[in-house]
Amino acid sequence: MNPDEAANHPVLLLVDDDKVFCKVLKAALERRGFDVLVAYTLEKGLELAEQHTPEYAVVDLRIGHDSGLELVKKLLSLDSNTTCVMLTGFASIATAVEAIKLGAIHYLTKPTNADEIVKALYRNEGDATVAINKKPTSAKRLEWEHLQKILQQHDGNISAAARALNMHRRTLQRKLDKKPVKD
């Protein structure tokens, strides 16, 4: 590819602490016409965003011990035209709502692939035809969702969330480290 062609490719910032996932996704997104910048920390992601002003960003919800929600907020404060998609292996209603409130246009659960991400990046409207789950949410899933909501209300502070839940901090950490219960 010559430099003129590369200059016409939209810049996409990929921020995730999983280096293997980033390597595979970067190659797949580059094949789909993006100039991909990769960061494994929030700080590096913000640094790259300040240097390159990406048109698109794909941000993991949990980057090490940091929240990708904070990065979405900062990216959009730098350039409100940046299209952000949130990825997560720890999906919850609370984090999905917060991601959208902060300006992400989509929230995808892992595992996902480059085609789903590209589709999400270019999708500007909701889908009224999404099927509604016919069976109620399990009690374990509801508990996990509630813990996520309380944690969000306390800005990710586990100690404060544990106090609000009248629960030992280590118990809350153990429950949060588990993957969400499938319905």
N, C-alpha and C positions, 0 to 999 in steps of 0.2 A: 504494500500500500504506500502511495506517495504522500508527502506531507500535506498536500492540498486536500486529499481525501480524508485524512485523519482530522484535519481542522473542521470538517463538516460533520463529524460524528458528535452526538450529544455526550456530554460528560456525565458519568454516573459514579456517585460515591457509594462504595460498599463498605459497611462497618459491621464487623462480626469478629468475635475472638476465636472462632474456629478456623484455623489457618487452612486446613484441608478443604473445608467447605468453600472458603473464599477463593482458593486456587481454582477449583472446579467451576464455581459460579462465574468467576471473572472470565475464564476462557469461553464459557458458554455465552455470556453477555457480549463479549467482544465479537464473537461470530454473528451476533444479531445486530451489530452496528454501533455499539456503544464504546466510548473511550472510558475504561473503568479504572478508578482510583480505589485502592484498598487500604483500610485502616483496621487495626486490631484492638484499638483503644478509643475511648471517647475523645481524649485529648488530641490524638493523631487525626481522628476524623474531623474535628473542628479546625485543626491546623490546615488540613488539605482543603476543606471547604472555604476557608478564608483566602487561600492561595489560588484556587481554581474556579470558584463559583459554579458548582455542578447544577445541571438542569434537573437531575434525578438523584435520589438517594434511597438506598435500601439499607435499613438499619435494624439490627437485632435488638430485641427488647432487653435481653440480659447480656451485657458485655463485661465479662469478669464479674465483679461485684457491683458494677455500675448499671444504671438504667438508661437504655436507649431513648426513653421518653425525653430525657433532658436534652439529648442531642437533637432530636426532632425539633424541639422548641428553639434551640440555638440556631439550627440550620435555617429555619423559617424567619428568624429575626435578622439573619444575614441577608437573605433573599426570599421574599414571600412567594416568588414564582417557582421555587424548588419543589418538585413533586416527590413526596416522601411515601415510601411503603415500609411498614413495620413488619418484621419477621419474628416469629417466636416459636420455641418448643414448649413454652409454658403459657399457653393461651388462657386468658380469663376474660370475663365480661368487663371487669373493672379496667384492666389494662387496654382492652380494645376501645372502650369509651374514651379513656384518657388520650390514647394515640390519635383518635379522630378529632377530639376537642383541640389538641395541640396542633393539628393541621395535616396529619398523615391522611392520605386519600384511601389507603387500603391497609388491611391487617391480615397477614397470611400466616398460617401455622406451618411449622416444619413437620415432616419433610415437604419441601416444595421444589419446583424446578424452574429453570430459566424461562420457559414458555409461560408459566403461571405468573411469574414476576413481571415479565414484559406486558402481559395482558393487564395486570393490575396497574402498571405505570400509566397506561394509555386509557384506562377506564375512568371516565369522569362522573358517571352517574351510578346510582344504586340500582339494584335489580329487584323489582317488586315480585318477581316470579320465584324467588328463593323459597324452597320447601320449608314448611314449619314442622318442627319435630312433633310427632304425635304422642310420644311417651314422655312422662314427666322426668325431670332431672333427678338423678340419684342423690341420696342424702350425703354421701361422701363428696360428690361433685359440688353440691351446694355449700358444704363446709369449706372446700378448697376455694371456691369463688368468694365466700365471705371473708376468708383470711386475706385473699388478694385485695379485696375492697378496703379492709381496715388498714392494710399495709400501705396502700395508695393514699389513704386519708392522712397517714402519718409520714408522708414523703419518703417512704422506703425505710424508715427507721424501725428496725425490728424490735428494739427495746421498748420504744413508745407504743408500738402496735401490740406487743405482748402485754404491757400494762393495761391497755384499753380492753384487751380480751380477757384479762384476769388469768393469764397463762404464763408459764415459765418461758423465758426467752429461748432456751435451747429446745423446748418442745415445739415452739412456733417455728424455729429454724428448721427442725427436722421435718415438720409438716410441709413447709414451703419448698424444701429441697426435693421433695418427691414430685414426679411428673403429675400433671392433672389427671384425675380419675376420668376414664372414658365413660360416656353414657351408654 
